[in-house]
Amino acid sequence: MKNIFSLCLICITANSLSAGPFHPRCTKENVHSRTSHFYQGHLMNYYSGAFKELCAMKSYSYSDDAVSTRGLSFGYSAFNPAPLNNYLAQFGQKEILRNYYKMIGYEDLVVDDPLTAAVSVNYIFPQYGSAGTNDSLRFKIHGWQMMTSIIGFDLLGTEYVDLIIGPQITWGSYHLIKNTPSTGKEKYKEPFVAPGLRLELRFNLGSISIGGRAVYAYDVTDPKWKRRSPNLEILPGYLNRGLYYQAYVGISFN
């Protein structure tokens, strides 16, 4: 899974890089030192390998003046609950699943004007649905997701305000627990990979960065819920396609 994901990430970013001019600052001698300086020791460590391959292919790397920003984010994402709500409606639905979910996460950004990379790791808060007498049938959905974007382009190029656009891949997993008095807890999961685009507006106030992000993600994986046991009932699936939004604040390090 990791190898496939890295290959997809390299291909998408490489295609985006081929569309415009870039500064040839990447050499065999400095590829490792410049990337690992920013990535090693935290969540982007794995992706530095993919970035080094990309750097070697496209003759580009971040300079020693690049700034790393780390912080926290909160966000909302569109969610299509209709298939599961329709299922619950058969049993007299009491509590509906919302058409969005909330998430909180860790932000890791590397800024080297006019380019920027980003990783956002998020926990998806649970939401619940129920049906039947005394809520005898209950659903709980929660999960995690991670947005990775090796490259982004600052359209403004100013010191205090950045407007960034770039390719991204969002991947993660939803977890669903179906609970009934007769069967107890039945567990399902739905891993996903969703490439797309990110657009960010960021304000830089000294060492503090405050920003907002809109991401379009297009799920390319199988929409079926994966059953932990083949004996479990097949539930209607879901594709993670659409927009999600995040606001974040971080502290910059050089």
Sequence and secondary structure as in RCSB ss.txt:
>XXXX:A:sequence
MKNIFSLCLICITANSLSAGPFHPRCTKENVHSRTSHFYQGHLMNYYSGAFKELCAMKSYSYSDDAVSTRGLSFG
YSAFNPAPLNNYLAQFGQKEILRNYYKMIGYEDLVVDDPLTAAVSVNYIFPQYGSAGTNDSLRFKIHGWQMMTSI
IGFDLLGTEYVDLIIGPQITWGSYHLIKNTPSTGKEKYKEPFVAPGLRLELRFNLGSISIGGRAVYAYDVTDPKW
KRRSPNLEILPGYLNRGLYYQAYVGISFN
>XXXX:A:secstr
 HHHHHHHHHHHHHHHHTTS       TTTHHHHHHHHHTTSTTHHHHHHHHHHHHHHT    TT EEEEEEEEE
EEE   HHHHHHHHTT EEE   SEEEEEEEEEEEEETTEEEEEEEEEEEEEEEEESGGG EEEEEEEEEEEEES
  EESS  SSEEEEEEEEEEEEEEEEEEEETTTEEEEEEEEEEEEEEEEEEEEEETTEEEEEEEEEEE  S  S 
EESSTTS        EEEEEEEEEEEEE 
